[in-house]
Amino acid sequence: MKIYIICIAYLLFCSTMVAQNYYYNVDKTFKENGYTYQCDVLEKAKFVTLYNKENKFTYVNQVDRHTEQVISIEENMQEKQLEDDSWTKQKCYSIINGAFSKEEKLRVKGRSFGITMFIDPNTGKIAEVNYKFTCMNPYATIPISVFRQIEVELKKYVWFVPTELGKRRNYIIVGWRHEVR
């Protein structure tokens, strides 16, 4: 009798594992309600870059607009391109965390994804957002509408103040690994 119960429990467990829908395991264009997102998968690593198809900076180097020189990652991290503030980080976290349902939060608990915002150096507003995770990460099970909601709300409710150095860039990049809470 124990064997039958164990087998049934095992089958139920396996069926829930198989039922998981991974949306972002191949290069794909998502055409939704008035917006289009692109999913690019780096084949060997199965690393996903998910972004609005209208983005212009996702694969563009950051450059100094006066010298046309490419800004290295080291330079970008060392140079202050945005004024310090006390609210943008927490507002970003709040928007991202609020976009996920309770069920989605449970599914991604303990895991993180990359978020990158491209800031317009002239206005300080968020021009573009993209997301990075592996295609087997629980974030790959989150519908495109959640990522769209994050993008729209970040663009609407968050802005920055560029420094003089930041104003020289073609864009200012802000990014981090985020664990939804």
Sequence and secondary structure as in RCSB ss.txt:
>XXXX:A:sequence
MKIYIICIAYLLFCSTMVAQNYYYNVDKTFKENGYTYQCDVLEKAKFVTLYNKENKFTYVNQVDRHTEQVISIEE
NMQEKQLEDDSWTKQKCYSIINGAFSKEEKLRVKGRSFGITMFIDPNTGKIAEVNYKFTCMNPYATIPISVFRQI
EVELKKYVWFVPTELGKRRNYIIVGWRHEVR
>XXXX:A:secstr
 HHHHHHHHHHHHHHHHHT   S SS EEEE SS EEEEEEETTTTEEEEEETT SSTT   BBTTT  B  HHH
HHHS  B   SSHHHHHHHHHHHHS HHHHHHHTT  EEEEEEE TTT BEEEEEEEEETTSGGGGS HHHHHHH
HHHHHHH B  B TTGGGBS EEEEEEE   
